[in-house]
Amino acid sequence: MSTPSSVSMSPALRADIERWFARRGVPQLIEGYSSEPAMDARATPLLAGWLILGTIRDWGTNPDWTAAANALGIAATLTWMAVVWAFVRRVRGRPAWAEQATFDVIDIATMALLPAVPAALIDGSAREAVTSALGALTGIGVVYVIVGFGVIEIGIWALVRLWQQLTYLVGLVARTLPILLIIVVFLLFASEIWEVAHALSTVELAVVLLLLLLLAGLFVGTAFRRELREIEADPDPNWPLAQAHGTPVEPLAKSNGADQIDVPRLSWLQRGNLTLLGVVPTVLQATFVAVVVMVVLAVFAAFIIPFTLWMHGLGSRRAPSSPSTFSARPAR
């Protein structure tokens, strides 16, 4: 988002425009968003939730302790984190619990080191301190990726869109199922498929599913990037004005006109944010269709396999009625 120098934008209008972009899952289109205090403010609840969740799940507990001892360890760990965080912030001359707190590298490092000491004391291992610090730092990085690319907002928008397109997806499943059932009839009784499925562990199955999701996202992202290049190459100067209709930036667009609006090229972060906006809904729709098809096939298999086994058992009981069956087998 760039604004011509001839336009005077009030702080309130800028805040409305930034909220509009953030709520639609494209915060990277806000110029300078990665260094804005608003990003830290939106990340604060998620960071606090990650530290609390990690304490309850791992850092403040010991599997060999009783439930009462683990509850005491969680309370002590959370108290330690709060006290150390407030102390470090005070020493640096910053408010400890400000609503619009901004975080720098030292603050992030402090968050990562907060669970190290209690985890080492609880587990009695110095190695656990390093593991806990790295785990906390990884979670903090994931939180900033989620906030920086508006993953939560994209997910909410994708779910709403999925609900709106439910009729179309059900029709797609209805058209696809007959062909899939024909294929399943041939594959359902292949013993090799069942042996391979039985040999896969839970982790291996999760890796296979994740690989399929990544491949699907890669295909969708490649197609969406072509659309981004077409948008950037659009020479029509009135295109930004048409897109501004119904948004907080519409008054600015009307007051300046198309000849004064500068449309900059997208950075790699902005392209990534827009690509994610296109990939997540598509992958979610594909996952929904796959789950529905899986449920239908599971129900189909639950009926057809017991029926086939029953028929096979009935045939086996009738086989001894033929005397040649016994005469053909040598005695052991």
C-alpha positions as CSV (number, residue, x, y, z in Angstrom):
1,M,0.0,0.0,0.0
2,S,1.5,3.3,-1.1
3,T,0.1,6.8,-0.9
4,P,1.1,9.7,-3.2
5,S,2.8,12.5,-1.4
6,S,0.1,15.0,-2.4
7,V,-2.5,13.1,-0.3
8,S,-2.8,13.9,3.4
9,M,-3.8,10.7,5.3
10,S,-5.0,11.0,8.9
11,P,-3.8,8.5,11.5
12,A,-7.3,7.3,12.0
13,L,-7.8,6.6,8.2
14,R,-4.5,4.8,8.0
15,A,-5.5,2.6,10.9
16,D,-8.8,1.8,9.2
17,I,-7.0,0.9,6.0
18,E,-4.4,-1.3,7.8
19,R,-7.2,-3.1,9.7
20,W,-9.0,-3.7,6.5
21,F,-5.9,-5.4,5.0
22,A,-5.1,-7.4,8.2
23,R,-8.7,-8.7,8.6
24,R,-8.6,-10.0,5.0
25,G,-5.5,-12.0,5.5
26,V,-3.1,-9.8,3.5
27,P,-1.2,-7.8,6.2
28,Q,2.0,-7.8,4.0
29,L,0.3,-5.4,1.6
30,I,0.6,-2.8,4.4
31,E,3.8,-0.9,3.8
32,G,6.3,-1.5,6.6
33,Y,4.0,-4.0,8.4
34,S,6.8,-6.3,9.3
35,S,8.3,-3.6,11.6
36,E,5.0,-2.1,12.8
37,P,4.1,-2.2,16.5
38,A,0.7,-3.5,15.4
39,M,2.3,-6.8,14.4
40,D,3.8,-7.3,17.9
41,A,0.4,-6.3,19.5
42,R,-1.4,-8.9,17.4
43,A,1.3,-11.5,18.2
44,T,1.3,-10.9,22.0
45,P,-1.8,-13.1,22.9
46,L,-0.5,-16.0,20.7
47,L,3.0,-15.7,22.3
48,A,1.5,-15.8,25.8
49,G,-0.7,-18.8,24.8
50,W,2.3,-20.6,23.4
51,L,4.4,-20.2,26.5
52,I,1.4,-21.3,28.7
53,L,0.7,-24.3,26.5
54,G,4.3,-25.3,26.4
55,T,4.5,-25.1,30.2
56,I,1.5,-27.2,30.7
57,R,2.5,-29.8,28.1
58,D,6.2,-30.1,28.7
59,W,8.3,-27.4,30.4
60,G,6.6,-27.4,33.8
61,T,5.7,-31.1,34.1
62,N,7.5,-34.4,34.7
63,P,5.9,-37.7,33.6
64,D,7.2,-39.4,36.8
65,W,5.4,-36.9,39.1
66,T,1.9,-37.0,40.5
67,A,-0.8,-34.7,39.2
68,A,-0.5,-32.5,42.3
69,A,3.3,-32.1,41.8
70,N,2.8,-31.4,38.1
71,A,0.2,-28.7,38.9
72,L,2.7,-27.1,41.4
73,G,5.5,-27.3,38.7
74,I,3.2,-25.5,36.2
75,A,2.3,-22.8,38.6
76,A,5.9,-22.3,39.7
77,T,7.1,-22.2,36.0
78,L,4.5,-19.6,35.0
79,T,5.3,-17.5,38.1
80,W,9.0,-17.6,37.2
81,M,8.3,-16.5,33.6
82,A,6.1,-13.6,34.7
83,V,8.6,-12.3,37.3
84,V,11.7,-12.6,35.1
85,W,9.8,-11.0,32.1
86,A,8.7,-8.1,34.3
87,F,12.2,-7.7,35.8
88,V,14.0,-7.7,32.4
89,R,11.5,-5.2,31.0
90,R,11.9,-2.9,34.0
91,V,15.7,-3.0,33.8
92,R,15.5,-2.0,30.2
93,G,13.2,0.9,31.1
94,R,10.2,-0.5,29.4
95,P,6.7,-1.1,30.7
96,A,6.2,-4.8,31.6
97,W,2.6,-5.2,30.7
98,A,1.8,-2.5,28.2
99,E,-1.0,-3.3,25.8
100,Q,0.9,-2.0,22.8
101,A,4.3,-3.4,23.8
102,T,6.9,-3.7,21.0
103,F,9.5,-6.5,21.0
104,D,13.0,-6.4,19.8
105,V,15.6,-9.2,19.5
106,I,16.4,-9.1,23.3
107,D,12.7,-9.5,24.1
108,I,12.4,-12.5,21.8
109,A,15.6,-14.0,23.2
110,T,14.2,-13.5,26.8
111,M,10.9,-15.3,25.8
112,A,12.9,-18.2,24.4
113,L,15.1,-18.5,27.5
114,L,12.2,-18.2,30.0
115,P,11.4,-21.9,30.1
116,A,15.0,-23.1,30.1
117,V,15.8,-22.9,33.9
118,P,12.5,-24.4,35.2
119,A,12.7,-27.2,32.6
120,A,16.3,-28.1,33.5
121,L,15.4,-28.1,37.3
122,I,12.3,-30.2,36.8
123,D,13.9,-32.8,34.6
124,G,17.3,-32.6,36.2
125,S,19.1,-32.2,33.0
126,A,21.1,-29.3,31.5
127,R,20.3,-30.7,28.0
128,E,16.6,-30.1,28.7
129,A,17.3,-26.3,29.1
130,V,18.7,-26.1,25.5
131,T,15.8,-28.2,24.2
132,S,13.2,-26.1,25.9
133,A,14.8,-22.8,24.7
134,L,14.9,-24.1,21.1
135,G,11.3,-25.3,21.3
136,A,10.1,-22.0,22.7
137,L,12.0,-20.1,20.0
138,T,10.6,-22.3,17.3
139,G,7.1,-21.7,18.6
140,I,7.7,-17.9,18.6
141,G,8.9,-18.1,15.0
142,V,5.7,-19.9,14.0
143,V,3.6,-17.3,15.8
144,Y,5.2,-14.5,13.9
145,V,4.7,-16.4,10.6
146,I,1.1,-16.8,11.4
147,V,0.6,-13.2,12.3
148,G,2.8,-11.8,9.6
149,F,1.0,-13.6,6.8
150,G,-2.5,-13.4,8.3
151,V,-2.9,-17.2,8.4
152,I,-5.7,-17.1,11.0
153,E,-7.7,-14.5,9.0
154,I,-7.1,-16.5,5.8
155,G,-8.3,-19.7,7.5
156,I,-11.5,-18.0,8.7
157,W,-12.2,-16.5,5.2
158,A,-11.5,-19.9,3.7
159,L,-14.0,-21.6,6.0
160,V,-16.6,-19.1,5.2
161,R,-16.0,-19.6,1.5
162,L,-16.1,-23.3,1.9
163,W,-19.5,-23.0,3.5
164,Q,-20.7,-20.8,0.7
165,Q,-19.5,-23.3,-1.9
166,L,-20.9,-26.4,-0.1
167,T,-23.5,-27.1,-2.8
168,Y,-20.9,-27.0,-5.5
169,L,-18.6,-29.3,-3.6
170,V,-21.3,-31.8,-2.9
171,G,-22.2,-31.9,-6.6
172,L,-18.5,-32.4,-7.4
173,V,-18.3,-35.3,-5.0
174,A,-21.5,-36.8,-6.5
175,R,-20.0,-36.7,-10.0
176,T,-16.7,-38.1,-8.8
177,L,-17.9,-41.0,-6.6
178,P,-19.1,-43.4,-9.3
179,I,-15.7,-43.4,-11.0
180,L,-13.9,-43.8,-7.7
181,L,-16.2,-46.7,-6.7
182,I,-15.3,-48.5,-9.9
183,I,-11.6,-48.1,-9.1
184,V,-12.1,-49.2,-5.5
185,V,-13.9,-52.4,-6.6
186,F,-10.6,-53.5,-8.3
187,L,-8.3,-52.2,-5.5
188,L,-10.3,-53.2,-2.5
189,F,-9.4,-56.9,-2.7
190,A,-5.7,-56.4,-3.6
191,S,-3.8,-57.8,-0.6
192,E,-0.7,-55.8,-1.4
193,I,-2.5,-52.5,-0.7
194,W,-3.7,-53.7,2.7
195,E,-0.2,-55.0,3.5
196,V,1.4,-51.7,2.7
197,A,-1.2,-49.8,4.6
198,H,-0.7,-52.0,7.6
199,A,3.1,-51.6,7.5
200,L,2.9,-47.8,7.7
201,S,3.2,-46.3,11.1
202,T,1.3,-43.3,12.3
203,V,4.2,-41.0,11.7
204,E,4.8,-42.4,8.2
205,L,1.2,-42.0,7.3
206,A,1.2,-38.4,8.5
207,V,4.3,-37.7,6.4
208,V,2.6,-39.2,3.3
209,L,-0.5,-37.0,3.9
210,L,1.7,-33.9,4.5
211,L,3.6,-34.6,1.3
212,L,0.4,-34.8,-0.7
213,L,-0.8,-31.5,0.9
214,L,2.5,-29.8,0.0
215,L,2.4,-31.1,-3.6
216,A,-1.2,-29.8,-3.9
217,G,-0.2,-26.4,-2.4
218,L,2.8,-26.3,-4.8
219,F,0.6,-26.9,-7.9
220,V,-2.0,-24.3,-6.8
221,G,0.7,-21.8,-5.8
222,T,2.3,-22.1,-9.2
223,A,-0.9,-21.4,-11.0
224,F,-1.7,-18.5,-8.7
225,R,1.7,-16.9,-9.3
226,R,0.8,-16.6,-13.0
227,E,-2.2,-14.6,-12.1
228,L,-0.1,-12.3,-9.9
229,R,2.2,-11.6,-12.8
230,E,-0.8,-10.8,-15.0
231,I,-2.1,-8.4,-12.3
232,E,1.2,-6.6,-12.0
233,A,1.5,-6.3,-15.8
234,D,-2.0,-4.9,-16.2
235,P,-1.5,-1.5,-17.9
236,D,-5.0,-0.2,-17.1
237,P,-4.6,2.8,-14.8
238,N,-8.3,2.6,-13.8
239,W,-7.9,-0.9,-12.3
240,P,-6.8,0.3,-8.8
241,L,-9.8,2.7,-8.7
242,A,-12.2,-0.2,-9.5
243,Q,-10.6,-2.3,-6.8
244,A,-10.8,0.5,-4.2
245,H,-14.6,0.6,-4.4
246,G,-16.2,-0.2,-1.0
247,T,-12.9,0.0,0.9
248,P,-11.6,2.6,3.4
249,V,-9.2,3.8,0.7
250,E,-12.0,4.7,-1.7
251,P,-12.2,8.5,-0.7
252,L,-8.4,8.8,-1.4
253,A,-8.7,7.1,-4.8
254,K,-11.5,9.3,-5.9
255,S,-9.8,12.5,-4.8
256,N,-6.6,11.8,-6.6
257,G,-7.6,10.0,-9.8
258,A,-6.0,7.2,-11.7
259,D,-3.1,9.4,-13.1
260,Q,-1.8,10.1,-9.5
261,I,-2.0,6.6,-8.1
262,D,1.3,4.8,-8.2
263,V,1.0,1.0,-8.2
264,P,4.4,-0.4,-7.0
265,R,5.6,-3.9,-7.8
266,L,4.9,-6.5,-5.2
267,S,7.8,-7.6,-3.0
268,W,8.5,-11.3,-2.4
269,L,6.7,-11.2,1.0
270,Q,3.6,-9.6,-0.6
271,R,3.6,-12.2,-3.4
272,G,3.9,-14.9,-0.8
273,N,1.0,-13.5,1.3
274,L,-1.2,-13.3,-1.8
275,T,-0.2,-16.8,-2.9
276,L,-1.1,-18.1,0.5
277,L,-4.5,-16.4,0.2
278,G,-5.1,-18.5,-2.9
279,V,-3.5,-21.7,-1.8
280,V,-5.2,-22.1,1.6
281,P,-8.9,-22.0,0.4
282,T,-8.1,-24.4,-2.5
283,V,-6.3,-26.9,-0.3
284,L,-9.1,-26.7,2.3
285,Q,-11.7,-27.4,-0.4
286,A,-9.6,-30.4,-1.7
287,T,-9.3,-31.7,1.9
288,F,-13.0,-31.4,2.4
289,V,-13.7,-33.4,-0.8
290,A,-11.1,-36.0,0.1
291,V,-12.6,-36.4,3.6
292,V,-16.1,-36.9,2.2
293,V,-14.9,-39.4,-0.3
294,M,-12.9,-41.2,2.4
295,V,-16.0,-41.5,4.6
296,V,-18.1,-42.8,1.7
297,L,-15.5,-45.4,0.8
298,A,-15.0,-46.4,4.4
299,V,-18.8,-47.0,4.7
300,F,-18.7,-48.9,1.4
301,A,-15.8,-51.1,2.6
302,A,-17.5,-51.7,6.0
303,F,-20.4,-53.3,4.2
304,I,-18.8,-55.0,1.3
305,I,-15.9,-56.7,3.1
306,P,-17.9,-58.5,5.8
307,F,-20.4,-59.6,3.1
308,T,-17.5,-61.0,1.0
309,L,-16.0,-62.8,4.0
310,W,-19.4,-64.2,4.8
311,M,-19.8,-65.5,1.3
312,H,-16.3,-66.9,1.3
313,G,-17.1,-68.7,4.6
314,L,-20.3,-70.1,3.2
315,G,-18.5,-71.4,0.2
316,S,-15.8,-73.0,2.4
317,R,-18.5,-74.9,4.4
318,R,-20.0,-76.3,1.2
319,A,-16.6,-77.5,-0.2
320,P,-16.3,-80.6,2.0
321,S,-19.5,-82.1,0.5
322,S,-17.4,-83.1,-2.5
323,P,-15.5,-86.4,-1.8
324,S,-12.9,-85.7,-4.5
325,T,-11.7,-82.8,-2.3
326,F,-10.4,-85.2,0.3
327,S,-9.1,-87.9,-2.1
328,A,-7.0,-85.3,-3.9
329,R,-5.1,-84.3,-0.7
330,P,-2.3,-86.6,0.4
331,A,-2.4,-87.7,4.1
332,R,0.0,-86.0,6.4
